């Protein structure tokens, strides 16, 4: 009895058992997944890019509908759950029929089956043994392994190939359930976040969507990061050297790149970006004492750092503007790129008789002649500049990924069994036809590709007829060789017999 008739309440939900419902739900999942790849998703996309791509009202509606985080939305999880229920119910209702082909093969056909099978042929045979022997040889020649089936009144032949392909559809169903189950686990318990680190910076929190933050069970540190370019200057590869810390102990270190993440504690850290922070990492200067030009030395300053020049003088990197501009009394930067850098130094001079004297100096690396003269005892010459860069890391926790990958592998096996293997069955039964003659009934059945199998079945029948014909010819040749035909004289009398002998 079909499953939907077992319980009265199931009758009202008959649409859940429909293959058509499953197809519609599968199409919806595909459409929603496509939307999730076309619409920028949080938190993978930086807020600035979202506001640049969508208007404020559009972004508000996208967030409200969950389209900026499709794969973690409640309605996507509900859609996957509904499709999973449909797959389970349709499989349970139809599985017993497929299982019967595997568990109890139909080896000996009954009378009603002999007359109803579409692919069948009757071949006249001299005896049952001769017909079965010829069919057995033909089956083997066509790649089958026949077996004789003993019946109450006669013996028949049965052979089949690829019986397992009957279960291919259910293997695909099981793979889909694994994939959907893994996606549901990720949607409920998984999360994605973003982390930006500069060199030698460490963090134990990541940023989720809409500014929310989540603590990590360990600390991640960036030891170095960089970008490799093509000859034309376009980025070829981003890389980061990361270290995992538990307490104050380093437990793992790895250099990651795109498609080569760091995996630790169930979390994956993917290389997703690299760029300038707009801040200076270090400035190299040459200092010269004005009263003694031969007294020079090179120093390296970081923003806010103070270095001594001698016993009474020190210098601090007070400010840095990567793309300097001035508008009236306003000083600022147009971008984070060092297109027109400007460096502001603060020189302190100690005095035994009074407070610390301070003077400012400006350096413009692109325009050395515009250096601002100051009243300090030193002059400064720009030598080199190193900008600060950050590495962008995508952080994901996806506990259901093992199920997704297992489902993908299982789906490959199921699809291969479904498309490349056909369940084929052949029978050969000696029977009496409608006129009482002894014939060999040959029938065949294929689970799919029936038109292509018809040609193979025709070759099988032709091979059986050829073997029967050869066997008959061999029997006649043997009979003439062993028992040659003699003139028959029995029953002839007198001259009639003599006349027959002379003839």
C-alpha positions in Angstrom: 0.0 0.0 0.0 1.4 3.5 -0.8 2.7 5.4 2.1 0.3 8.3 1.6 -2.6 5.9 2.3 -1.3 4.6 5.6 -2.4 7.6 7.7 -5.5 9.8 7.1 -3.6 13.0 7.8 -1.1 12.2 5.0 -3.9 12.3 2.4 -4.3 16.0 2.9 -0.6 16.5 2.2 -0.5 14.4 -1.0 1.4 17.2 -2.8 4.4 16.4 -0.6 4.7 13.0 -2.3 4.6 14.5 -5.8 7.7 14.4 -8.1 6.4 17.6 -9.7 6.5 19.3 -6.3 10.1 18.2 -5.8 11.1 19.6 -9.3 9.5 22.9 -8.5 11.3 23.1 -5.1 14.6 22.2 -6.7 14.2 24.9 -9.3 13.5 27.4 -6.5 16.6 26.4 -4.6 18.6 26.9 -7.8 17.1 30.3 -8.4 17.7 31.4 -4.9 21.3 30.1 -5.0 21.9 32.1 -8.2 20.5 35.2 -6.4 23.0 34.6 -3.6 25.9 34.7 -6.0 24.7 37.8 -7.9 23.7 40.0 -4.9 26.6 41.1 -2.8 26.7 39.2 0.4 27.5 40.3 4.0 30.0 40.1 5.6 32.2 39.1 2.6 31.6 42.5 1.0 32.9 45.6 2.6 30.2 48.1 3.7 31.7 50.8 1.4 31.3 48.5 -1.6 27.7 47.7 -0.6 26.8 51.4 -0.3 28.5 52.1 -3.6 26.6 49.3 -5.4 23.1 49.9 -4.0 21.1 52.9 -3.0 20.2 53.3 0.7 16.6 52.2 0.2 17.5 49.2 -2.0 20.1 48.0 0.5 17.6 48.4 3.3 15.1 46.1 1.4 17.8 43.6 0.5 18.8 43.3 4.2 15.1 43.1 5.2 14.5 40.2 2.8 17.7 38.4 3.8 19.1 38.7 0.2 22.4 40.0 1.5 22.9 36.8 3.5 20.9 34.3 1.5 22.6 31.1 2.7 22.0 31.9 6.4 18.5 33.2 6.1 15.6 31.3 7.8 13.5 31.0 4.6 16.4 29.4 2.7 16.8 26.9 5.5 13.0 26.2 5.4 13.1 25.7 1.6 15.9 23.2 1.9 14.0 21.4 4.7 10.8 21.2 2.6 12.7 19.8 -0.4 14.4 17.2 1.9 11.0 16.1 3.2 9.7 15.7 -0.3 12.7 13.6 -1.3 12.3 11.3 1.7 8.6 10.8 1.1 8.8 10.2 -2.6 11.7 7.8 -2.2 10.0 5.8 0.6 6.8 5.4 -1.5 8.7 4.3 -4.7 11.6 2.4 -3.2 9.8 -1.0 -2.6 9.3 -1.4 -6.4 13.0 -0.8 -7.2 14.1 -3.0 -4.3 12.1 -5.9 -5.5 14.1 -5.9 -8.8 17.3 -6.2 -6.7 16.2 -8.6 -4.0 14.0 -10.9 -5.9 15.0 -11.1 -9.6 12.2 -12.3 -11.9 14.1 -15.4 -13.3 11.4 -17.6 -14.6 8.6 -15.8 -16.6 5.0 -16.8 -16.3 2.5 -17.3 -19.1 1.1 -13.8 -18.9 4.6 -12.4 -19.0 5.4 -14.3 -22.1 2.6 -12.7 -24.0 2.9 -9.2 -22.7 6.6 -8.5 -23.0 7.3 -6.0 -25.9 10.6 -7.5 -26.9 10.1 -11.2 -27.7 10.6 -13.7 -30.4 9.8 -17.4 -31.1 12.4 -19.6 -32.7 11.5 -23.2 -33.9 13.8 -25.7 -32.3 14.2 -29.5 -32.8 14.4 -30.1 -29.0 14.4 -28.2 -25.8 18.0 -29.2 -25.0 19.2 -28.0 -28.5 17.4 -24.7 -28.1 18.7 -24.0 -24.6 22.2 -24.9 -25.6 22.2 -22.5 -28.6 20.7 -19.7 -26.4 23.2 -20.3 -23.7 26.1 -19.9 -26.1 24.5 -16.9 -27.7 24.0 -15.2 -24.3 27.6 -15.7 -23.4 28.7 -14.3 -26.8 26.7 -11.2 -26.2 28.3 -10.6 -22.8 25.7 -12.2 -20.5 26.2 -14.9 -17.8 23.2 -17.2 -18.2 21.9 -19.6 -15.5 19.5 -22.4 -15.9 16.3 -22.2 -13.9 14.7 -25.5 -13.0 10.9 -25.4 -13.2 8.2 -28.0 -12.5 7.7 -28.9 -16.1 10.7 -27.5 -18.0 14.1 -25.7 -17.8 14.6 -22.1 -18.8 17.5 -19.6 -19.1 17.9 -16.3 -17.4 20.6 -13.6 -17.5 20.9 -10.0 -16.5 23.4 -7.1 -16.2 23.7 -4.0 -14.1 20.9 -4.8 -11.6 22.4 -2.2 -9.2 21.4 0.6 -11.6 17.8 0.3 -10.4 18.9 2.0 -7.2 20.8 4.8 -8.9 18.0 7.3 -8.5 17.9 6.7 -4.7 21.6 7.1 -4.5 21.2 10.5 -6.1 18.3 11.3 -3.6 20.6 10.3 -0.7 23.4 12.6 -2.0 20.9 15.5 -2.3 19.8 14.9 1.3 23.4 14.9 2.4 24.1 18.2 0.6 20.9 19.8 1.9 21.6 18.5 5.4 25.1 20.0 5.4 23.7 23.3 4.1 21.1 23.3 6.8 23.7 22.8 9.5 25.8 25.6 8.0 22.7 27.9 7.9 21.9 27.3 11.5 25.2 26.9 13.3 27.7 28.2 10.7 28.8 31.7 10.1 31.1 33.8 7.9 33.1 36.8 9.0 35.8 39.2 7.9 39.2 40.1 9.5 41.7 42.8 8.4 45.2 42.6 9.9 48.3 44.7 9.4 51.8 43.4 9.7 52.5 42.1 13.3 48.9 42.8 14.3 46.9 40.1 16.0 43.2 39.7 16.8 40.8 37.3 18.5 37.6 38.6 17.1 36.0 38.8 13.6 33.4 41.1 12.2 30.1 39.5 11.2 27.3 41.2 9.3 26.0 44.6 10.3 29.0 45.4 12.5 28.4 42.5 14.9 31.6 40.8 16.2 32.3 37.2 17.3 35.1 36.0 19.5 37.4 33.3 18.3 38.6 30.4 20.5 42.2 31.4 19.7 44.2 34.4 18.4 45.4 34.9 14.8 48.5 37.0 14.0 49.7 38.3 10.7 53.5 38.1 10.5 53.8 39.4 6.9 51.6 40.0 3.8 52.3 41.0 0.3 51.2 41.3 -3.3 52.9 39.8 -6.4 52.2 41.6 -9.7 52.2 40.6 -13.4 54.6 42.4 -15.7 51.9 44.9 -16.6 51.4 45.8 -12.9 48.1 44.0 -12.3 47.9 41.8 -9.2 48.9 38.2 -9.7 48.9 36.8 -6.2 48.2 37.9 -2.6 49.7 36.1 0.3 49.8 36.3 4.1 52.0 34.6 6.7 49.6 33.8 9.6 50.3 32.3 13.0 47.7 30.8 15.4 48.2 31.5 19.1 46.7 29.7 22.1 47.5 31.7 25.2 51.0 32.9 24.5 52.0 29.8 22.7 52.3 29.6 18.9 50.6 26.3 17.7 50.5 26.8 13.9 52.1 28.9 11.2 51.2 28.9 7.5 51.5 31.1 4.5 48.1 31.3 2.8 47.1 32.5 -0.6 43.8 32.5 -2.6 42.3 28.9 -2.6 44.9 27.8 0.0 43.4 28.6 3.4 44.6 28.1 6.9 42.3 25.6 8.7 42.4 25.3 12.5 39.7 24.5 15.1 37.0 24.1 12.4 37.6 27.6 11.1 39.0 28.5 7.7 40.9 31.7 6.9 40.9 32.5 3.2 43.0 35.2 1.6 40.5 37.6 0.1 42.2 41.0 -0.2 45.2 43.1 0.2 45.5 46.9 0.2 47.0 50.1 1.6 45.8 51.3 5.0 46.6 54.9 4.1 49.0 55.0 7.0 52.8 55.1 6.8 54.7 52.0 8.1 58.1 53.7 8.2 60.0 56.7 6.8 63.7 56.7 6.3 65.4 60.1 6.6 69.0 61.4 6.5 69.7 64.0 9.2 72.5 66.6 9.0 73.7 68.8 11.8 73.6 72.4 10.5 76.6 73.5 12.4 78.6 70.5 11.2 77.4 69.2 7.8 79.8 66.2 8.0 77.8 64.9 11.0 75.0 62.9 9.2 73.1 59.7 10.0 70.1 57.8 8.6 67.1 57.1 10.9 63.9 55.2 10.4 60.7 56.7 12.0 57.3 55.2 12.5 54.2 57.3 13.0 54.2 58.7 16.5 57.7 57.4 17.3 60.4 59.6 18.8 64.1 59.0 18.2 67.1 60.9 19.7 69.4 62.8 17.4 72.0 63.7 20.0 72.1 64.4 23.7 69.8 67.4 23.4 67.7 66.9 20.3 65.0 64.3 19.3 62.6 64.0 16.4 59.1 62.6 16.1 57.0 61.6 13.1 54.0 63.7 13.9 51.8 63.3 10.9 51.8 61.8 7.4 49.5 62.5 4.5 49.7 60.0 1.6 48.0 62.3 -1.0 48.5 65.8 0.4 46.3 68.7 -0.5 45.7 72.1 1.1 42.6 74.2 0.8 43.0 77.5 2.6 43.9 76.5 6.1 42.6 73.0 5.7 45.1 70.2 5.2 44.0 66.7 4.2 44.6 63.7 1.9 42.7 62.8 -1.3 43.3 59.1 -1.2 45.1 56.3 0.7 47.7 56.0 -2.1 51.1 57.8 -1.7 50.6 59.9 -4.8 51.7 63.2 -3.2 53.1 62.3 0.3 53.7 64.9 2.9 55.7 64.3 6.1 55.4 66.5 9.2 58.2 66.2 11.8 58.4 67.6 15.2 61.9 68.4 16.6 62.4 68.8 20.3 65.4 70.7 21.8 66.2 70.2 25.5 67.4 73.3 27.4 69.0 73.2 30.8 67.7 76.7 31.6 64.2 76.4 30.3 61.3 74.2 29.0 61.6 71.9 26.0 61.6 73.8 22.7 59.6 72.4 19.8 59.8 73.2 16.1 58.0 71.7 13.1 59.4 70.7 9.7 57.6 69.6 6.5 59.0 67.3 3.8 57.5 66.7 0.4 59.2 63.7 -1.3 57.9 64.6 -4.7 59.0 68.2 -4.4 62.3 68.3 -2.3 62.7 72.1 -2.9 59.5 72.8 -1.0 60.9 71.6 2.3 59.8 73.9 5.1 62.8 75.6 6.7 62.7 75.3 10.5 64.6 76.7 13.4 66.0 73.4 14.6 69.7 72.5 14.6 69.1 69.8 11.9 68.1 69.5 8.3 66.2 66.4 7.1 66.3 64.7 3.7 63.8 62.2 2.5 65.3 58.8 1.6 62.6 56.1 1.5 58.9 55.5 2.3 57.2 52.3 3.3 53.4 52.3 3.4 51.3 50.3 5.8 49.2 47.5 4.1 46.5 45.2 5.4 45.6 41.7 4.5 41.9 40.9 4.2 40.8 37.5 5.5 37.5 35.7 5.0 36.7 33.6 8.0 34.2 30.8 7.8 32.9 28.2 10.2 31.0 25.5 8.2 30.4 22.4 10.3 28.2 20.8 7.6 30.8 20.9 4.8 31.8 17.2 5.4 28.2 16.2 4.6 28.2 18.5 1.5 31.4 17.0 0.1 30.2 13.5 0.9 27.0 14.2 -1.0 28.9 15.6 -4.0 31.0 12.4 -4.2 27.9 10.2 -3.7 26.0 12.2 -6.4 28.8 11.5 -8.9 28.5 7.8 -8.2 24.7 7.9 -8.5 24.7 9.9 -11.7 27.3 7.6 -13.3 25.2 4.5 -12.4 22.0 6.2 -13.7 23.4 7.4 -17.1 26.0 4.8 -18.0 24.5 1.6 -16.7 21.2 -0.1 -17.9 19.5 -2.9 -16.1 19.1 -5.6 -18.9 17.3 -8.9 -18.5 16.9 -11.8 -21.0 15.0 -15.0 -20.9 14.9 -18.2 -23.0 12.1 -20.7 -22.5 11.2 -23.8 -24.6 7.4 -23.7 -25.1 4.8 -25.0 -27.5 3.3 -22.4 -29.8 -0.4 -22.2 -30.8 0.0 -25.0 -33.4 1.7 -27.4 -31.0 5.2 -26.9 -32.4 8.2 -26.7 -30.1 9.7 -23.2 -30.1 12.2 -21.3 -28.0 10.6 -18.2 -26.6 13.3 -15.4 -26.2 12.4 -12.2 -24.4 14.3 -9.2 -23.1 13.7 -6.1 -21.0 15.8 -2.9 -20.5 15.2 -0.3 -17.8 16.0 2.6 -20.3 17.4 3.2 -23.8 14.9 0.6 -25.1 15.2 1.7 -28.8 18.9 1.2 -28.7 18.5 -2.2 -27.0 16.1 -3.4 -29.7 19.1 -3.6 -32.1 21.0 -5.7 -29.6 18.1 -8.0 -29.0 17.8 -8.5 -32.7 21.4 -9.5 -32.9 20.9 -11.9 -30.0 18.0 -13.6 -31.8 20.0 -13.8 -35.0 22.9 -15.4 -33.2 20.6 -18.0 -31.6 19.1 -18.8 -35.1 22.6 -19.0 -36.6 23.8 -21.5 -33.9 20.7 -23.6 -34.3 21.3 -23.6 -38.1 24.9 -24.6 -37.7 24.0 -27.4 -35.3 21.4 -28.7 -37.7 23.9 -28.7 -40.6 26.5 -30.5 -38.5 23.9 -33.1 -37.5 23.0 -33.8 -41.1 26.6 -34.0 -42.1 27.3 -36.5 -39.4 24.2 -38.5 -40.3 25.3 -38.8 -43.9 28.8 -39.7 -43.0 28.0 -42.4 -40.4 24.8 -43.8 -41.8 24.7 -43.4 -45.6 21.4 -43.8 -47.4 20.9 -47.3 -49.0 18.3 -48.3 -51.6 15.1 -49.5 -49.9 14.0 -52.9 -51.2 12.0 -54.1 -48.3 8.4 -54.5 -49.3 9.1 -54.9 -53.1 8.2 -58.2 -54.7 9.7 -60.1 -57.7 10.4 -58.2 -60.8 9.5 -55.0 -59.0 12.3 -55.5 -56.6 14.8 -56.3 -59.3 13.7 -53.4 -61.3 14.3 -51.1 -58.2 17.7 -52.6 -57.7 18.6 -52.0 -61.4 17.3 -48.5 -61.1 
